[in-house]
Amino acid sequence: MIPLSKIAVFVFLTSVNFLIYNFGNYKNMLIITFANFTILMIIYYLTGFDILSVSLATIFFGTYVFIFQWKYLNNQQKAIEKVKSTIAKIKEEKNTEKNLEYILNTEIEQNELSPLFEFIKLVSKQLLEEKRNFSRMQNLFVLLTNFARYSFSEQDKSNLIKELNNMISYVFPNKDFLVVSAAEIQTDQKIKSLFDEEDFSNLKLGKLEGKEYISFPILQNGDTFAHIILKDKKANEYERLFLYLVSKFSESIIRRIDREKEIELKAITDHLTGIYNRRYFVQHLEQAFAKFKRLGEEEIYSLAIFDIDGFKKINDRYGHYIGDEVLKELAKILKESVRGYDVPARFGGDEFVLFLDRVKKEDAVNVAKRIAKKFSEFSSSKDKIKEDLSISWGLATVNEAPEHFEDIIKLADKRLLKAKASGRGRGMWD
């Protein structure tokens, strides 16, 4: 039986040992206490509970545990100080991205706070990535908005391709890309040299992806107008989304340009015959007159007025449908008989005008005669019209009426009336 005094000493020494390392958390404290208690019991049986031996063992193990606990607490304190320092920086810094970077760059010594802090860093890393992605998308949308605002004034589709190249090169300065029209892909050998044979063949066929490229087509009325081609298949989702949105923005710009040109064309075109109307002709004549006044003889031009003889009788006898066909044919003859920069127009009713730019008077007279001849040949070939048709015309040049831009119209009209008075199918130019 163990003496009561020895038991008292054993409890006392164990208690002292317990107090020495009672600096840690509760969980570690219990584990170390149990281990120490077991070691002391072994010493007791081996030494017959020699008080000196047990005391030395207690001091030795107690000191070891104290150092262990002190190091543990010191690491924990350092970790807490670093966390406090990071929190202080976060309070001072208003930039969310920098705050998240502070957290990610903070390293603490291993302790019980480590798993929690690693979790916080993991969440911070995800938040930082999302923040950067959001900022990236925000910048892309700002660029798209600025591009859209600028493009509202764009009137030239070929110039749009140049602007797209400039804008995308600014957004992705290190990316290999090009914006090119569908027509150029079919004909331009320089573009062919940028791709291997298989990829170029796929591109000509309109395929959106090849071995080394991604294409974002820009459509016009269902057909491909141009391609935004990125020669980087590793492009991330944001880059792909941006280029896709640019292609769709460009399609809306092209639709607007086409719509505006259609409206503009309707405003200056005679709806029945398809040639210019009176409004456009007068505007063009005024501009040409201003140039003539500024530059003189080198900008000389002629004007002819044509009138279909007996047109009212044609309408009355054959109906307005046949009458319209006659008007369309004369407009067609006028358009096919002149150069691209000459201006044929319907002036009103069965009266047509023709602006002949930079042409001598005798050459202008020959053009008018040729038009009259073609029209008479058309009328004789129509089975539904049982009579010959003819036109009368009057012609003048700008140096014969140099005071006001409308004077040339008045002079040519005066000569037209003179021609009609002298008989059918006549022309006057003096």
FIROMI-935923 format. One record per residue (C-alpha): x negated, y negated, z negated; residue in one letter; residue number from 1. Coordinates in steps of 0.05 Angstrom, whole numbers, plus 32768, in hexadecimal, padded with zeros to 4 digits. Layout:
BEGIN
ATOM     c1     c2     c3   resn   resi
ATOM      X      Y      Z      A    NUM
...
//
This chain:
BEGIN
ATOM     c1     c2     c3   resn   resi
ATOM   8000   8000   8000      M      1
ATOM   7FE6   7FBB   8014      I      2
ATOM   7FDB   7F8D   7FD9      P      3
ATOM   800A   7F52   7FD4      L      4
ATOM   7FCF   7F21   7FD0      S      5
ATOM   7FB3   7F39   8012      K      6
ATOM   7FF7   7F31   8032      I      7
ATOM   7FFA   7EEA   8018      A      8
ATOM   7FB5   7EDA   8034      V      9
ATOM   7FC8   7EF9   8077      F     10
ATOM   8008   7ECF   807C      V     11
ATOM   7FE2   7E90   8068      F     12
ATOM   7FAB   7E9A   809C      L     13
ATOM   7FDE   7EAB   80D2      T     14
ATOM   8004   7E6B   80C0      S     15
ATOM   7FC5   7E42   80C6      V     16
ATOM   7FB7   7E61   810A      N     17
ATOM   7FFE   7E52   811F      F     18
ATOM   7FF7   7E09   810B      L     19
ATOM   7FB5   7E01   8130      I     20
ATOM   7FD2   7E10   8174      Y     21
ATOM   8017   7DF4   8166      N     22
ATOM   800C   7DBE   819B      F     23
ATOM   802A   7DDF   81D8      G     24
ATOM   8070   7DED   81EE      N     25
ATOM   809C   7E1E   81C9      Y     26
ATOM   8097   7E56   81FB      K     27
ATOM   804B   7E58   81FE      N     28
ATOM   8046   7E50   81B3      M     29
ATOM   806E   7E8F   81A5      L     30
ATOM   8046   7EB8   81D8      I     31
ATOM   8002   7EA1   81BB      I     32
ATOM   801A   7EAB   8173      T     33
ATOM   802F   7EF3   8182      F     34
ATOM   7FED   7F01   81A4      A     35
ATOM   7FC6   7EE3   816A      N     36
ATOM   7FEF   7F08   8136      F     37
ATOM   7FE1   7F4B   815B      T     38
ATOM   7F96   7F3C   815C      I     39
ATOM   7F96   7F2C   8112      L     40
ATOM   7FB9   7F6D   8101      M     41
ATOM   7F84   7F94   8128      I     42
ATOM   7F4E   7F70   8101      I     43
ATOM   7F72   7F80   80C1      Y     44
ATOM   7F71   7FCB   80CE      Y     45
ATOM   7F2A   7FCB   80E8      L     46
ATOM   7F0D   7FA3   80AE      T     47
ATOM   7F39   7FB9   8076      G     48
ATOM   7F54   7F71   8074      F     49
ATOM   7F12   7F52   8064      D     50
ATOM   7F25   7F09   8056      I     51
ATOM   7EE5   7EEC   8074      L     52
ATOM   7EED   7F14   80B5      S     53
ATOM   7F36   7F02   80BD      V     54
ATOM   7F27   7EB8   80AE      S     55
ATOM   7EF0   7EB6   80E2      L     56
ATOM   7F1E   7ED8   8115      A     57
ATOM   7F55   7EA6   8105      T     58
ATOM   7F26   7E6C   810E      I     59
ATOM   7F0A   7E88   814F      F     60
ATOM   7F4D   7E97   816F      F     61
ATOM   7F6D   7E58   8153      G     62
ATOM   7F35   7E2E   8171      T     63
ATOM   7F3C   7E51   81B4      Y     64
ATOM   7F86   7E45   81B6      V     65
ATOM   7F7D   7DFD   819F      F     66
ATOM   7F4D   7DF0   81D9      I     67
ATOM   7F7C   7E13   8209      F     68
ATOM   7FB8   7DEB   81F1      Q     69
ATOM   7F91   7DAA   81F1      W     70
ATOM   7F7C   7DB4   8239      K     71
ATOM   7FC3   7DC6   824B      Y     72
ATOM   7FDF   7D88   8229      L     73
ATOM   7FA9   7D5C   8247      N     74
ATOM   7FBB   7D75   828E      N     75
ATOM   8004   7D6A   8280      Q     76
ATOM   7FF6   7D23   8266      Q     77
ATOM   7FCD   7D13   82A5      K     78
ATOM   8006   7D2D   82D0      A     79
ATOM   8037   7D02   82AB      I     80
ATOM   800A   7CC4   82B3      E     81
ATOM   8004   7CD0   82FF      K     82
ATOM   804F   7CD8   8304      V     83
ATOM   8059   7C98   82DD      K     84
ATOM   8027   7C74   830A      S     85
ATOM   804C   7C8D   8348      T     86
ATOM   808F   7C76   832B      I     87
ATOM   8071   7C31   831E      A     88
ATOM   8059   7C2C   8366      K     89
ATOM   809E   7C41   837F      I     90
ATOM   80BF   7C0B   8354      K     91
ATOM   8091   7BD6   8372      E     92
ATOM   8094   7BEE   83BA      E     93
ATOM   80D5   7BE0   83DF      K     94
ATOM   80C2   7C09   841C      N     95
ATOM   80E3   7C4E   8418      T     96
ATOM   80B1   7C6F   8447      E     97
ATOM   8075   7C57   841E      K     98
ATOM   8097   7C6F   83DD      N     99
ATOM   80A0   7CB4   83FA      L    100
ATOM   8057   7CB3   8410      E    101
ATOM   8042   7CA1   83C8      Y    102
ATOM   8066   7CDF   83AE      I    103
ATOM   8047   7D0C   83E3      L    104
ATOM   8001   7CF2   83D5      N    105
ATOM   8006   7CFB   838A      T    106
ATOM   7FE0   7D39   8371      E    107
ATOM   7FE9   7D52   8329      I    108
ATOM   7FC4   7D87   8300      E    109
ATOM   7FE6   7DCB   82FA      Q    110
ATOM   8017   7DCE   82C0      N    111
ATOM   8060   7DDC   82B3      E    112
ATOM   8073   7D9D   82D9      L    113
ATOM   8051   7DB5   8318      S    114
ATOM   808B   7DDE   8336      P    115
ATOM   80BC   7DA5   832B      L    116
ATOM   808B   7D73   8349      F    117
ATOM   807E   7DA1   8385      E    118
ATOM   80C9   7DA4   8390      F    119
ATOM   80CD   7D57   838D      I    120
ATOM   8094   7D53   83C0      K    121
ATOM   80B7   7D84   83EE      L    122
ATOM   80F8   7D5C   83EC      V    123
ATOM   80D0   7D1B   83F6      S    124
ATOM   80AD   7D38   8433      K    125
ATOM   80F0   7D4A   8452      Q    126
ATOM   810C   7D06   8442      L    127
ATOM   80CF   7CE4   8460      L    128
ATOM   80D5   7D0C   84A0      E    129
ATOM   811F   7CFA   84A5      E    130
ATOM   810F   7CB1   8497      K    131
ATOM   80DB   7CB0   84CE      R    132
ATOM   8109   7CD3   84FE      N    133
ATOM   813F   7CA1   84EE      F    134
ATOM   810F   7C67   84F8      S    135
ATOM   80F8   7C86   8539      R    136
ATOM   813F   7C8C   8552      M    137
ATOM   814F   7C46   853A      Q    138
ATOM   8114   7C2B   8563      N    139
ATOM   812A   7C53   859F      L    140
ATOM   8170   7C38   859B      F    141
ATOM   8156   7BF1   8595      V    142
ATOM   812D   7BFC   85D5      L    143
ATOM   816A   7C1A   85F7      L    144
ATOM   8195   7BDF   85E2      T    145
ATOM   8161   7BAD   85FC      N    146
ATOM   815C   7BD5   863C      F    147
ATOM   81A7   7BD5   8644      A    148
ATOM   81AC   7B8A   8637      R    149
ATOM   8177   7B7C   866B      Y    150
ATOM   8194   7BAC   869D      S    151
ATOM   81D8   7B88   869D      F    152
ATOM   81B8   7B54   86CB      S    153
ATOM   8194   7B86   86F8      E    154
ATOM   81AD   7B86   873F      Q    155
ATOM   817A   7BB1   8764      D    156
ATOM   817A   7BFC   875A      K    157
ATOM   8133   7C04   8774      S    158
ATOM   811C   7BCF   8742      N    159
ATOM   8140   7BF7   870B      L    160
ATOM   8110   7C31   8717      I    161
ATOM   80D4   7C02   870C      K    162
ATOM   80F3   7BE7   86CC      E    163
ATOM   80FF   7C2F   86B3      L    164
ATOM   80B6   7C40   86BF      N    165
ATOM   80A0   7C01   8698      N    166
ATOM   80CF   7C0E   865E      M    167
ATOM   80BF   7C58   8655      I    168
ATOM   8074   7C4C   865A      S    169
ATOM   807C   7C1A   8621      Y    170
ATOM   80A3   7C4C   85F6      V    171
ATOM   8076   7C88   8605      F    172
ATOM   8032   7C6B   8617      P    173
ATOM   800F   7CAE   8611      N    174
ATOM   8042   7CD8   8637      K    175
ATOM   8039   7CEF   867F      D    176
ATOM   807A   7CDC   86A3      F    177
ATOM   8096   7CB9   86E1      L    178
ATOM   80D8   7C9E   86F8      V    179
ATOM   80E2   7CAA   8742      V    180
ATOM   811C   7CA9   8773      S    181
ATOM   8137   7CEA   8790      A    182
ATOM   8126   7CD1   87D6      A    183
ATOM   80DD   7CC7   87C2      E    184
ATOM   80D8   7D0E   87A7      I    185
ATOM   80EE   7D28   87EB      Q    186
ATOM   80BD   7CFD   8814      T    187
ATOM   8083   7CE2   87EA      D    188
ATOM   8045   7D0E   87EE      Q    189
ATOM   8025   7CE9   87B3      K    190
ATOM   805C   7D04   8785      I    191
ATOM   8052   7D4A   87A0      K    192
ATOM   8009   7D47   878C      S    193
ATOM   801D   7D3D   8742      L    194
ATOM   803D   7D82   873C      F    195
ATOM   802B   7DC9   874E      D    196
ATOM   8050   7DE8   8788      E    197
ATOM   8084   7E0D   875E      E    198
ATOM   8096   7DD1   8732      D    199
ATOM   809A   7DA2   876E      F    200
ATOM   80C8   7DD3   8791      S    201
ATOM   80F4   7DD7   8753      N    202
ATOM   80F5   7D8C   874E      L    203
ATOM   810C   7D83   8796      K    204
ATOM   8144   7DB5   8789      L    205
ATOM   815A   7D8A   874E      G    206
ATOM   8147   7DBB   8716      K    207
ATOM   8144   7D99   86D2      L    208
ATOM   8109   7DC1   86B8      E    209
ATOM   80CB   7DE0   86D6      G    210
ATOM   808C   7DFF   86BB      K    211
ATOM   806D   7DBC   86A7      E    212
ATOM   80A5   7D88   86AC      Y    213
ATOM   80E9   7D73   8693      I    214
ATOM   8116   7D49   86BF      S    215
ATOM   814E   7D1B   86AA      F    216
ATOM   8176   7D0B   86EA      P    217
ATOM   8197   7CC8   86F6      I    218
ATOM   81D7   7CD4   871D      L    219
ATOM   81FB   7CA7   874F      Q    220
ATOM   8240   7CBD   8765      N    221
ATOM   8230   7D05   8754      G    222
ATOM   81EE   7D06   877A      D    223
ATOM   81A9   7CFE   875C      T    224
ATOM   818F   7CB7   8765      F    225
ATOM   814F   7CBE   873D      A    226
ATOM   812A   7CEA   870B      H    227
ATOM   8109   7CD9   86C9      I    228
ATOM   80D2   7D0F   86C8      I    229
ATOM   80AB   7D1F   8688      L    230
ATOM   806F   7D4B   8693      K    231
ATOM   806F   7D65   864C      D    232
ATOM   809A   7DA1   863A      K    233
ATOM   8086   7D98   85F1      K    234
ATOM   80AD   7D58   85EB      A    235
ATOM   80D4   7D56   85AA      N    236
ATOM   8120   7D4F   85A4      E    237
ATOM   811D   7D04   8599      Y    238
ATOM   80F3   7CF7   85D7      E    239
ATOM   8122   7D23   8600      R    240
ATOM   815F   7D00   85E2      L    241
ATOM   8142   7CBC   85F2      F    242
ATOM   8134   7CCC   863B      L    243
ATOM   8179   7CED   8642      Y    244
ATOM   8199   7CAD   8628      L    245
ATOM   816F   7C82   8656      V    246
ATOM   8186   7CAC   8692      S    247
ATOM   81CF   7CA2   867D      K    248
ATOM   81C5   7C58   8672      F    249
ATOM   81A6   7C54   86B7      S    250
ATOM   81E1   7C77   86D6      E    251
ATOM   8210   7C43   86B8      S    252
ATOM   81E3   7C0B   86D3      I    253
ATOM   81E5   7C2A   8719      I    254
ATOM   8231   7C2F   8715      R    255
ATOM   8234   7BE6   8701      R    256
ATOM   8206   7BD1   873A      I    257
ATOM   822F   7BF9   876C      D    258
ATOM   8270   7BDD   8750      R    259
ATOM   8258   7B95   8753      E    260
ATOM   823E   7B9E   879A      K    261
ATOM   8280   7BBD   87AE      E    262
ATOM   82A6   7B82   8790      I    263
ATOM   8275   7B51   87B0      E    264
ATOM   827C   7B74   87F3      L    265
ATOM   82C8   7B72   87EF      K    266
ATOM   82C4   7B28   87E0      A    267
ATOM   829D   7B19   8820      I    268
ATOM   82BA   7B4F   884E      T    269
ATOM   82F9   7B4E   8879      D    270
ATOM   8322   7B89   885F      H    271
ATOM   833D   7B9C   88A4      L    272
ATOM   8300   7B99   88D1      T    273
ATOM   82C8   7BA4   889F      G    274
ATOM   829E   7B69   88B7      I    275
ATOM   8292   7B29   8890      Y    276
ATOM   82CC   7AFB   8880      N    277
ATOM   82D3   7AB0   888A      R    278
ATOM   82BD   7A9F   8843      R    279
ATOM   827A   7AC2   884A      Y    280
ATOM   826E   7AA7   8890      F    281
ATOM   8278   7A5E   887A      V    282
ATOM   8248   7A68   883E      Q    283
ATOM   8214   7A87   886C      H    284
ATOM   821C   7A4F   889F      L    285
ATOM   8213   7A1A   8869      E    286
ATOM   81D2   7A3A   8852      Q    287
ATOM   81B8   7A41   8899      A    288
ATOM   81C8   79F8   88A7      F    289
ATOM   81A1   79E2   8869      A    290
ATOM   8166   7A0A   8880      K    291
ATOM   816B   79EB   88C6      F    292
ATOM   816C   79A5   88A9      K    293
ATOM   812E   79B6   8880      R    294
ATOM   8105   79DB   88B5      L    295
ATOM   8120   79C2   88F7      G    296
ATOM   811F   79E5   893A      E    297
ATOM   80FE   7A25   8921      E    298
ATOM   813F   7A34   88FB      E    299
ATOM   816E   7A27   8936      I    300
ATOM   81AC   7A52   893B      Y    301
ATOM   81EA   7A5A   8967      S    302
ATOM   8233   7A67   8956      L    303
ATOM   8268   7A87   8983      A    304
ATOM   82B3   7A8B   8977      I    305
ATOM   82DC   7AC3   8999      F    306
ATOM   8327   7AC6   89A2      D    307
ATOM   834F   7B01   89BF      I    308
ATOM   8379   7AEA   89FA      D    309
ATOM   83C4   7AF7   89F1      G    310
ATOM   83BB   7B1C   89AF      F    311
ATOM   8401   7B08   8997      K    312
ATOM   8420   7B2B   89D3      K    313
ATOM   83F7   7B6A   89C3      I    314
ATOM   8413   7B6B   897C      N    315
ATOM   845A   7B5F   8995      D    316
ATOM   8456   7B94   89CC      R    317
ATOM   842E   7BCB   89AB      Y    318
ATOM   8436   7BBD   8961      G    319
ATOM   8407   7BA7   892A      H    320
ATOM   83E5   7BEA   8925      Y    321
ATOM   83CA   7BE4   896C      I    322
ATOM   83BB   7B9B   8960      G    323
ATOM   8391   7BAE   8923      D    324
ATOM   836B   7BE2   894D      E    325
ATOM   835A   7BAB   8980      V    326
ATOM   8340   7B7E   8948      L    327
ATOM   8316   7BB6   892C      K    328
ATOM   82F8   7BC5   8970      E    329
ATOM   82E4   7B7D   897C      L    330
ATOM   82C4   7B7B   8936      A    331
ATOM   829E   7BBC   8946      K    332
ATOM   8285   7B9F   8989      I    333
ATOM   826D   7B60   8966      L    334
ATOM   8248   7B87   8930      K    335
ATOM   8226   7BB6   8962      E    336
ATOM   8212   7B7E   8992      S    337
ATOM   81E7   7B55   8962      V    338
ATOM   81AA   7B5B   8936      R    339
ATOM   81AC   7B6C   88EC      G    340
ATOM   81A2   7B24   88D5      Y    341
ATOM   81D8   7B08   8903      D    342
ATOM   821C   7AFE   88E3      V    343
ATOM   825E   7B14   8904      P    344
ATOM   829E   7B01   88DE      A    345
ATOM   82E9   7AFF   88E6      R    346
ATOM   82FD   7AB7   88E0      F    347
ATOM   8348   7AC3   88DD      G    348
ATOM   837E   7AE6   8906      G    349
ATOM   8360   7AFA   8949      D    350
ATOM   8328   7AC8   8945      E    351
ATOM   82E0   7AE0   8938      F    352
ATOM   829F   7ABA   892F      V    353
ATOM   8256   7ACE   893A      L    354
ATOM   8218   7AAE   891B      F    355
ATOM   81DA   7ABB   8946      L    356
ATOM   819A   7AA9   8920      D    357
ATOM   815B   7A8E   8941      R    358
ATOM   8172   7A97   8988      V    359
ATOM   8170   7A6A   89C5      K    360
ATOM   81B1   7A51   89E1      K    361
ATOM   81AB   7A78   8A22      E    362
ATOM   819E   7AB9   89FC      D    363
ATOM   81D9   7AAB   89CF      A    364
ATOM   8205   7AA1   8A0D      V    365
ATOM   81EE   7AE4   8A29      N    366
ATOM   8201   7B07   89E7      V    367
ATOM   8247   7AE8   89EA      A    368
ATOM   8250   7AFE   8A32      K    369
ATOM   823A   7B45   8A21      R    370
ATOM   826D   7B48   89E8      I    371
ATOM   82A5   7B30   8A15      A    372
ATOM   8293   7B64   8A49      K    373
ATOM   8292   7B9D   8A16      K    374
ATOM   82D6   7B88   89FB      F    375
ATOM   82F6   7B89   8A40      S    376
ATOM   82DA   7BCF   8A4C      E    377
ATOM   82F8   7BE7   8A0B      F    378
ATOM   833E   7BCD   8A1D      S    379
ATOM   833F   7BF0   8A60      S    380
ATOM   832E   7C33   8A40      S    381
ATOM   8369   7C32   8A10      K    382
ATOM   83A4   7C5B   8A2A      D    383
ATOM   83D5   7C3A   89FA      K    384
ATOM   83C6   7BF4   8A14      I    385
ATOM   83DF   7BED   8A5B      K    386
ATOM   83BE   7BAA   8A69      E    387
ATOM   8379   7B8D   8A6A      D    388
ATOM   8360   7B68   8A2C      L    389
ATOM   832F   7B2F   8A2C      S    390
ATOM   8310   7AFD   89FC      I    391
ATOM   8301   7AB3   8A05      S    392
ATOM   82C7   7A94   89E1      W    393
ATOM   82A4   7A53   89D2      G    394
ATOM   825B   7A4B   89BD      L    395
ATOM   8230   7A13   899F      A    396
ATOM   81EA   7A0C   8981      T    397
ATOM   81DA   79E7   8941      V    398
ATOM   81B0   79B1   8963      N    399
ATOM   81F0   799D   8989      E    400
ATOM   8213   798F   8947      A    401
ATOM   81DC   797B   8915      P    402
ATOM   8204   794E   88E5      E    403
ATOM   822C   7980   88BB      H    404
ATOM   822C   79CC   88B6      F    405
ATOM   8276   79D1   88CB      E    406
ATOM   826B   79A6   8909      D    407
ATOM   8251   79E2   8930      I    408
ATOM   8293   7A07   8922      I    409
ATOM   82BB   79CD   893B      K    410
ATOM   8291   79C7   897A      L    411
ATOM   8294   7A12   898A      A    412
ATOM   82E0   7A12   897D      D    413
ATOM   82E9   79D7   89AB      K    414
ATOM   82C4   79FD   89E2      R    415
ATOM   82EF   7A3B   89D4      L    416
ATOM   832E   7A13   89DF      L    417
ATOM   8311   79F8   8A20      K    418
ATOM   8301   7A3F   8A36      A    419
ATOM   8348   7A58   8A27      K    420
ATOM   8365   7A1E   8A4D      A    421
ATOM   833E   7A31   8A8A      S    422
ATOM   8357   7A79   8A8C      G    423
ATOM   834F   7ABE   8A6A      R    424
ATOM   830C   7ADD   8A5A      G    425
ATOM   82E4   7A9D   8A61      R    426
ATOM   82AB   7A81   8A37      G    427
ATOM   8292   7A39   8A2E      M    428
ATOM   8250   7A23   8A12      W    429
ATOM   8247   79DC   8A2D      D    430
//
